[in-house]
Amino acid sequence: MLIRIPARSDCHASEVTPEAIYRSRRRFLKSAALAGAATGMPSLAKASGQYRDVPDAAAPPWFVGKLQDAHWRAVVAEGEAITPYPDATQYNNFYEFGPNKGDPARYAEELKVEPWSVLIDGEVEQPGRYLLEDLIAESRLEERIYRLRCVEAWSMVIPWLGIPLSDLVQKVRPLSAAKFVRFETAYRPDEMRGTRSSFALIDWPYVEGLRMDEAMHPLSLLAVGMYGRVLPNQNGAPLRLVVPWKYGFKSIKSIVRISFVREQPSTTWQSMAPEEYGFYANVNPQVSHPRWSQARERRLPGSLFSANVRETLLFNGYADQVAGLYASMDLTKDY
Ligand code: MTE
């Protein structure tokens, strides 16, 4: 994301998986997971093009238990084909593991995600360090199929599994002084080789933030899984934010701290290049990035014969649900 838009040759030719195929895979996965077979199971989605066959991450017992009660297809993306699993898990941005799209799939398994705790602090009634499974214990997992639009002008369609962010907010009970939510990614140089590089420009840890009403919006999700399985490390295990109407960089991965704060937090990309990346980062085809247009996007995977380019939609197609949050704002200034 720093400077480079990936060249077309970075895209791997593979067929878009019709949803029916993904669903039959998922049914199989569900029964396999319940039988305790999810651990170390090789990826069922056959690696296409140049992708490797990567074994699935081991699903912890709390995840397997919650999967039984999941609300499948709670939100769908009408008319959209789900991105094949190999593309979603081997073409990633996760700078803590390196700057290249293949680095996270290659190195993120070095991150230890079990057990995982999250610090809740700031203007909140129930601060403390919570085990992840305790934090989400009362919430039912929901499958939500969302478009993901990266600021680099590529996009995917991902079936996430997670809980509404509003569930967590309500559980810990922020005080009225809390106006924003600040999220922080783990910073573990021993396990995250990208953070050891002297070429990395990022001031670790990676930080993101939302206004309180954005955090409470029903579309905001805390994901712990995708494609009916536990979240792979390269996609932000074990806990990541998903805000589908915003550019992908707002969807912070491997969260270890959630703070309820009075002031708008300073966030990673905005503080690094404020003229290029805003705090709001709402998907907007009318507001160009200073170095490229945001009017179109490449829907992955492309092929040798087609880059699969399509028009970008305002708020990534979720305008009818979220435009009201920004009614009084000038989106060209608050980009
Ligand atoms: N979170 C952290 N901690 N570090 C990152 O480098 N990259 C962001 C976002 N979350 C990033 C992150 C960007 S730029 C994008 S587009 C999405 O993750 C990509 O998510 P994906 O790899 O699951 O597609």
Residues whose N, C-alpha, C, O or C-beta is under 5 A from the ligand:
A	BS01	MTE	M1 A88 Y91 N92 N93 F94 Y95 E96 C150 T185 Y206 Q234 N235 G248 F249 S251 I252 K253
